[in-house]
Amino acid sequence: MRTVRAEWTKLRSLPSTGWLLLAVVVATAALGFAVTGSLDADHCLNECHEDLTRMSLMGVRLGQAAVAILAALAVTSEYATRTIRPTLTATPGRLRVLLSKMTVVTGLSALAGMAGVAGSLLAARAVLPHKGFTPANGYADLSLSDHLTLRAYAGSILYLGLVAVLSAGLGFVIRDTGGTVAAVLMLFYGSPLIAMFVTDAKWQHRIHRFSPMDAGLAITSTRDFAVTTHIGPWAGLGLLSAYAAAAVLAGAILFRLRDA
């Protein structure tokens, strides 16, 4: 616990931490509000088949960038300032340092994600009725009492926590803020962009299926995953967990073997 408190103190002292946590909340809720606000039931011929829950959580795709930057800074800032040496002098157990950093950054990211996801839900509940998505028109209100909606919102928080774990793990591998952020953003946003330029439907499906972002965010779907996503919701989150575990394992090995 002393090491966790020390890591919390260091992360809290970074000027960017508060702004990045605020960015997670604002970006997640604001983009969700913009996407749901762009929908209109009057433009549907008979009935809209949009997954309203998934639409309201589109902001997670933007908020994850701030989570990735925060997690990268939590690890790499000490390498940039060379304060990693005093850290390892005070706490020689490198695995303890790694796990403490992971605990702090993942916990903060999950809390910010929870606030952002809650804002997305409130924004969607406020705007969708004015767009014609009402029970009178055959559209149920978004509610956490529905187990699929609850799964989507809770899964989004888990997703952001896993993004933090993966980014921190790569931070221990790369040890440079710019390089870590670039690698994480390319990993998450690059594969869907590549899929746009692939004409073969089978390969498009494979790229989306194994993309960390597309696989992880399958958890936000409340419809038949065979139609709306390329992988099952829990299978997708499990795949993202495997990516995060691989990054942490590689980071732990290199952190133990390399000089500070």
Number of C-alpha atoms within 10 A of each C-alpha: 7 9 17 18 13 16 23 18 12 14 23 13 11 14 9 14 19 13 12 21 22 18 20 30 25 22 23 30 29 20 22 30 26 18 16 24 18 11 19 15 20 12 11 10 7 8 12 16 9 12 13 23 25 21 21 31 29 24 25 26 19 18 27 26 22 24 30 29 23 29 33 30 27 26 29 24 19 19 17 13 9 12 12 16 15 12 17 13 9 10 14 12 11 15 14 13 19 22 14 20 26 25 17 20 26 24 15 21 30 22 18 25 31 21 20 29 29 19 21 31 22 17 20 25 19 14 17 23 18 12 16 17 21 15 10 9 11 11 16 13 16 17 14 14 8 11 11 17 21 17 17 23 26 18 20 26 22 21 25 29 28 26 29 32 29 27 31 35 30 30 30 25 21 19 23 20 23 14 14 26 24 13 16 22 16 13 14 19 16 14 19 19 13 12 18 11 9 13 9 9 10 9 12 18 16 13 21 21 21 17 23 25 23 23 24 30 28 25 28 27 23 19 16 10 14 9 8 14 21 20 24 20 22 16 14 24 25 14 18 24 21 15 18 23 16 15 20 24 16 15 22 19 13 14 19 14 10 7 7 15
